[in-house]
Amino acid sequence: MSEFSDLGKLVNLPLESIMPAEGFSAPSFLVTAAAAQLRATGGHNWVPLLVVEASDYQYKAIGNHFVYAVAQEAGLERLWCIIVDPAPEQVEQAQVLTREMVPKVNLTEASRETILAALRYLAEQPGTPLKGVDVTIAAARIAEADRSWWQDLTPITKLGCRITRGKKLDALKEVFFLTPTAPPPSKQKSSKKSTASASAKKTSSTRSRKKTEGERG
């Protein structure tokens, strides 16, 4: 594996040593036209590919995948790359910054403004399932709700904001995640009942003991 000091460095790697991302695709016209321009300007990719080291002298592309596709089409033998820290959170950060993935916000503690911005982003996407949803009203109702115990996004369907189970609720998973800080209400009630029951039993036991001691005396 590379030395730790290689992280963050701009390095010139053989294209054959880089494994492309699975599932990436781009319009053939854009790839072909960009490849022609890359060749015409000397074949130096000024925008680097982001990679992590997979094994000794073998790398995996994790960001700027379009650069790899264009370089391959252009017939380049080597490609300028930046080696990224392979820690999952660092890879995710790199993919967010290169817009390879959509960043998520913690709905448990998100402000009304952040929730509204996320819902607007979803509503503006082509073919959005949130058509017909007033995102301003939805954001306000979500913000007002006690989200400390939410284990998933299902409670949103009970807020009367026209976000129902299925595609609408699933769309929200693209921008939100949860980190509950309290148990669900049912468990809270159960816990209170258990505490009350235990307290009652303790009181009853204490009274019974005192009564027995009084009879002996």
BALOMAR-150503 format. One record per residue: x, y, z of N, C-alpha, C in turn; residue in one letter. Coordinates in steps of 0.02 Angstrom, whole numbers, padded with zeros to 5 digits, always signed. Last residue first. Layout:
XYZXYZXYZA/...
END
This chain:
-02181-00373+03376-02166-00333+03435-02224-00333+03485G/-02245-00443+03280-02195-00478+03320-02180-00440+03384R/-02322-00342+03225-02356-00399+03256-02308-00437+03301E/-02222-00259+03172-02265-00234+03225-02300-00290+03263G/-02168-00338+03072-02125-00320+03128-02165-00295+03188E/-02277-00342+02988-02253-00404+03018-02210-00389+03079T/-02284-00207+02952-02341-00238+02986-02319-00301+03022K/-02164-00190+02886-02176-00152+02947-02233-00182+02988K/-02187-00274+02776-02133-00288+02822-02143-00253+02890R/-02293-00210+02714-02302-00278+02738-02249-00296+02790S/-02232-00089+02677-02288-00088+02724-02298-00157+02756R/-02138-00137+02586-02115-00102+02646-02170-00101+02700T/-02219-00191+02488-02173-00236+02524-02150-00204+02589S/-02282-00076+02443-02322-00130+02472-02279-00176+02514S/-02171-00008+02390-02209+00022+02445-02249-00031+02482T/-02135-00096+02290-02087-00082+02342-02122-00053+02404K/-02247-00092+02209-02228-00156+02240-02180-00144+02299K/-02241+00041+02168-02298+00017+02207-02282-00047+02244A/-02122+00040+02095-02127+00083+02154-02183+00060+02200S/-02156-00044+01993-02101-00064+02037-02104-00024+02102A/-02256+00032+01934-02272-00034+01961-02219-00056+02011S/-02183+00143+01892-02237+00152+01941-02255+00087+01974A/-02098+00081+01801-02070+00116+01859-02122+00125+01914T/-02191+00034+01710-02147-00014+01744-02118+00017+01807S/-02245+00153+01666-02287+00106+01700-02246+00056+01740K/-02132+00210+01604-02162+00244+01661-02206+00196+01701K/-02112+00117+01502-02060+00127+01552-02087+00160+01614S/-02228+00136+01429-02215+00070+01459-02163+00075+01514S/-02208+00265+01387-02264+00251+01431-02253+00185+01467K/-02095+00243+01306-02090+00290+01362-02145+00277+01412Q/-02144+00158+01212-02094+00132+01258-02085+00178+01318K/-02230+00247+01148-02257+00186+01177-02208+00156+01227S/-02142+00349+01098-02190+00363+01151-02217+00300+01186P/-01973+00283+01076-02040+00299+01051-02088+00310+01108P/-01833+00363+01163-01872+00305+01142-01940+00326+01115P/-01721+00487+01091-01769+00467+01142-01807+00405+01118A/-01643+00518+00986-01614+00530+01052-01660+00510+01109T/-01608+00457+00822-01654+00466+00879-01619+00472+00946P/-01555+00515+00691-01516+00489+00748-01558+00500+00811T/-01585+00497+00515-01608+00509+00583-01560+00481+00635L/-01575+00586+00359-01562+00528+00400-01581+00546+00471F/-01624+00646+00195-01628+00646+00268-01604+00581+00299F/-01618+00635+00057-01588+00694+00087-01588+00695+00164V/-01675+00516+00019-01617+00539-00020-01581+00597+00015E/-01788+00499+00088-01730+00461+00112-01666+00482+00076K/-01886+00562+00017-01856+00598+00073-01793+00564+00100L/-01932+00465-00069-01891+00520-00096-01855+00557-00041A/-02015+00388+00011-01949+00360-00009-01903+00415-00036D/-02128+00467+00015-02089+00457+00076-02019+00432+00060L/-02166+00457-00120-02155+00522-00089-02111+00515-00027K/-02180+00318-00147-02129+00358-00181-02114+00424-00148K/-02238+00266+00012-02224+00251-00057-02171+00297-00085G/-02349+00368+00111-02305+00310+00103-02294+00296+00028R/-02357+00548+00079-02384+00482+00097-02332+00427+00088T/-02378+00707+00113-02322+00661+00100-02344+00593+00126I/-02474+00796+00151-02481+00764+00085-02420+00722+00065R/-02470+00833+00281-02436+00877+00233-02432+00846+00163C/-02513+00769+00399-02560+00803+00356-02529+00851+00307G/-02431+00691+00475-02430+00762+00489-02478+00803+00445L/-02412+00561+00447-02467+00576+00492-02472+00651+00509K/-02297+00546+00375-02361+00532+00340-02422+00549+00382T/-02198+00562+00467-02213+00618+00424-02280+00608+00389I/-02175+00438+00527-02218+00487+00561-02237+00547+00519P/-02079+00375+00436-02151+00360+00433-02195+00411+00469T/-01942+00384+00440-01979+00443+00417-02055+00434+00416L/-01885+00311+00596-01885+00316+00523-01928+00376+00504D/-01886+00340+00728-01840+00287+00707-01833+00287+00630Q/-01906+00483+00824-01919+00452+00758-01864+00402+00741W/-01886+00553+00939-01895+00480+00945-01904+00445+00879W/-01873+00687+00905-01820+00656+00946-01825+00580+00949S/-01966+00762+00843-01930+00712+00801-01878+00673+00841R/-02111+00832+00863-02059+00805+00906-02025+00748+00869D/-02145+00958+00738-02154+00892+00768-02096+00873+00814A/-02105+01073+00674-02144+01080+00737-02151+01014+00774E/-02046+01026+00558-02005+01062+00606-02039+01067+00674A/-02157+00974+00492-02103+00928+00513-02060+00961+00567I/-02227+01091+00469-02256+01038+00511-02204+00988+00534R/-02139+01162+00385-02161+01191+00449-02188+01137+00495A/-02126+01078+00275-02067+01093+00316-02088+01120+00384A/-02259+01081+00226-02229+01018+00248-02169+01031+00294A/-02271+01215+00189-02314+01188+00242-02283+01124+00271I/-02173+01216+00089-02170+01264+00144-02210+01239+00203T/-02211+01122-00003-02152+01108+00037-02145+01157+00096V/-02352+01053-00043-02330+01120-00026-02272+01113+00022D/-02358+00934-00170-02343+00945-00099-02320+01017-00089V/-02369+00921-00304-02431+00930-00267-02421+00941-00193G/-02234+00812-00319-02279+00856-00354-02345+00860-00316K/-02141+00727-00270-02170+00775-00223-02215+00826-00257L/-02076+00649-00360-02139+00622-00334-02173+00670-00285P/-02004+00729-00503-02010+00724-00431-02077+00695-00409T/-01960+00744-00633-02000+00686-00616-02010+00676-00541G/-01815+00834-00588-01858+00809-00642-01896+00746-00620P/-01824+00925-00431-01793+00874-00474-01841+00850-00528Q/-01886+01010-00346-01862+01038-00408-01830+00987-00455E/-01912+00938-00232-01969+00959-00272-01949+00985-00340A/-01784+00926-00177-01818+00866-00202-01875+00885-00250L/-01762+01061-00141-01716+01027-00186-01750+00966-00218Y/-01865+01079-00050-01866+01117-00113-01820+01084-00164R/-01821+00997+00053-01883+00980+00018-01888+01017-00048L/-01705+01067+00091-01700+00998+00067-01762+00978+00028A/-01758+01190+00134-01710+01188+00078-01705+01118+00048A/-01838+01146+00242-01869+01177+00183-01822+01175+00123L/-01738+01101+00328-01788+01054+00304-01821+01082+00241I/-01672+01222+00353-01635+01167+00321-01684+01116+00291T/-01774+01295+00416-01743+01321+00355-01707+01265+00317E/-01798+01220+00531-01851+01227+00482-01822+01250+00415R/-01653+01117+00568-01695+01176+00576-01748+01178+00522S/-01626+00948+00626-01624+00999+00573-01672+01057+00587A/-01622+00840+00710-01605+00905+00738-01604+00962+00687E/-01667+00733+00635-01681+00735+00707-01671+00805+00736T/-01615+00742+00509-01682+00768+00520-01700+00772+00594L/-01465+00782+00453-01494+00746+00510-01562+00777+00527N/-01447+00772+00276-01447+00810+00338-01484+00770+00392V/-01338+00717+00144-01397+00709+00186-01390+00750+00249K/-01288+00755-00025-01276+00756+00047-01341+00748+00085P/-01285+00644-00161-01321+00700-00129-01307+00699-00054V/-01137+00610-00257-01192+00589-00215-01223+00651-00181M/-01054+00675-00338-01067+00605-00357-01124+00577-00315E/-01010+00802-00316-01080+00792-00335-01094+00723-00362R/-00892+00819-00259-00890+00811-00331-00960+00797-00360T/-00931+00823-00126-00901+00883-00156-00897+00879-00232L/-00976+00692-00108-01023+00747-00101-00996+00810-00136V/-00858+00623-00123-00912+00611-00171-00966+00665-00167Q/-00787+00667-00012-00761+00680-00079-00816+00673-00132A/-00868+00615+00090-00858+00688+00084-00834+00706+00014Q/-00853+00479+00067-00919+00509+00059-00913+00585+00051E/-00718+00466+00099-00740+00450+00031-00808+00483+00017V/-00726+00498+00233-00686+00541+00189-00705+00529+00116Q/-00802+00397+00286-00828+00465+00292-00789+00513+00247E/-00720+00282+00257-00787+00291+00226-00812+00363+00229P/-00549+00307+00218-00600+00304+00271-00668+00321+00241A/-00451+00327+00121-00503+00276+00109-00555+00270+00164P/-00405+00485+00061-00407+00443+00121-00464+00392+00113D/-00362+00487-00112-00405+00507-00057-00399+00459+00001V/-00253+00549-00229-00267+00491-00186-00303+00515-00124I/-00292+00613-00385-00278+00630-00315-00298+00570-00273I/-00215+00598-00548-00264+00580-00497-00244+00608-00429C/-00194+00595-00721-00179+00630-00659-00235+00618-00609W/-00155+00448-00810-00206+00497-00790-00186+00530-00724L/-00099+00364-00959-00090+00385-00889-00139+00442-00874R/-00143+00338-01084-00112+00283-01048-00103+00300-00974E/-00292+00383-01171-00235+00402-01129-00208+00340-01093L/-00399+00373-01258-00344+00328-01267-00283+00346-01226G/-00516+00439-01243-00462+00475-01278-00401+00432-01289A/-00589+00351-01168-00610+00364-01237-00555+00397-01278E/-00519+00368-01048-00521+00302-01080-00539+00309-01154Q/-00548+00501-01021-00478+00480-01030-00475+00412-01066A/-00687+00494-01003-00659+00534-01058-00587+00513-01073V/-00697+00414-00890-00730+00393-00952-00701+00430-01012A/-00626+00492-00796-00602+00425-00814-00632+00404-00882Y/-00709+00604-00789-00639+00612-00810-00611+00545-00833V/-00823+00555-00731-00826+00577-00802-00756+00583-00830F/-00793+00537-00598-00794+00479-00642-00796+00497-00717H/-00762+00610-00482-00747+00637-00549-00744+00581-00601N/-00720+00473-00371-00748+00539-00386-00723+00566-00452G/-00664+00350-00359-00720+00365-00314-00751+00434-00327I/-00578+00213-00430-00605+00281-00440-00664+00292-00393A/-00448+00127-00354-00519+00126-00371-00544+00198-00376K/-00291+00047-00394-00332+00101-00368-00405+00094-00391Y/-00138-00030-00354-00203-00036-00387-00251+00013-00353Q/-00021-00035-00282-00019-00007-00350-00083-00018-00390Y/-00091-00149-00176-00027-00122-00199-00029-00101-00272D/-00264-00094-00173-00211-00141-00155-00146-00111-00180S/-00337+00023-00181-00372-00039-00168-00324-00094-00145A/-00333+00190-00139-00291+00133-00154-00328+00069-00134E/-00448+00296-00224-00423+00268-00161-00381+00207-00180V/-00460+00447-00323-00454+00375-00314-00435+00358-00242V/-00522+00564-00436-00512+00549-00365-00511+00473-00356L/-00441+00642-00572-00486+00589-00550-00471+00577-00476L/-00422+00821-00597-00399+00754-00580-00456+00706-00562P/-00422+00926-00729-00466+00906-00674-00449+00834-00657V/-00330+00922-00828-00320+00972-00776-00367+00960-00717W/-00258+00799-00913-00322+00813-00880-00311+00859-00820N/-00177+00817-01059-00166+00827-00987-00232+00844-00954H/-00184+00810-01198-00197+00750-01159-00183+00756-01084G/-00172+00917-01286-00111+00887-01258-00122+00827-01212G/-00289+00958-01342-00254+01005-01297-00196+00972-01260T/-00343+00854-01412-00322+00914-01450-00282+00963-01407A/-00381+00766-01313-00326+00748-01358-00298+00810-01392R/-00488+00839-01260-00432+00821-01217-00371+00803-01260L/-00575+00846-01367-00545+00908-01343-00485+00894-01299Q/-00609+00711-01378-00577+00745-01435-00543+00809-01412A/-00671+00694-01255-00610+00656-01270-00572+00689-01327A/-00784+00772-01269-00735+00792-01219-00668+00757-01232A/-00851+00699-01369-00830+00768-01382-00777+00791-01333A/-00872+00576-01300-00834+00579-01363-00808+00649-01377T/-00950+00617-01190-00887+00582-01180-00843+00588-01242V/-01061+00676-01251-01019+00716-01205-00951+00683-01195L/-01112+00567-01325-01090+00628-01359-01043+00669-01315F/-01149+00474-01228-01092+00460-01271-01066+00522-01307S/-01187+00526-01064-01205+00527-01135-01144+00519-01180P/-01127+00410-00942-01132+00478-00965-01151+00476-01039A/-01124+00311-00793-01136+00319-00865-01143+00393-00881S/-01079+00193-00670-01074+00262-00695-01087+00262-00770F/-01081+00061-00625-01144+00096-00634-01140+00166-00660G/-00929+00065-00535-00983+00026-00564-01046+00069-00571E/-00783+00157-00578-00842+00147-00535-00894+00106-00572A/-00630+00073-00632-00683+00124-00637-00742+00108-00591P/-00472+00052-00566-00536+00017-00576-00592+00070-00578M/-00313+00079-00632-00372+00109-00600-00435+00071-00617I/-00211+00036-00705-00207+00020-00634-00268+00046-00596S/-00226+00083-00832-00242+00012-00821-00240-00008-00747E/-00177+00212-00824-00250+00202-00827-00269+00130-00812L/-00051+00248-00708-00070+00212-00769-00145+00200-00769P/-00050+00413-00634-00057+00341-00630-00073+00310-00698L/+00023+00539-00555+00010+00519-00624+00010+00442-00627N/-00049+00629-00417-00003+00578-00445-00025+00559-00515V/-00060+00738-00290-00076+00732-00360-00025+00685-00391L/-00104+00684-00123-00055+00703-00175-00084+00696-00245K/-00190+00637-00029-00197+00707-00049-00150+00728-00103G/-00074+00521+00030-00143+00545+00033-00145+00619+00016L/+00058+00491+00043+00031+00494-00025-00040+00523-00026D/+00088+00472+00175+00103+00537+00146+00077+00545+00076S/+00068+00338+00198+00015+00384+00219+00025+00453+00187F/+00120+00246+00053+00134+00277+00117+00078+00326+00133E/+00016+00119-00022+00054+00181-00024+00067+00206+00046S/+00042-00060+00000+00000+00000+00000+00044+00063+00000M/
END
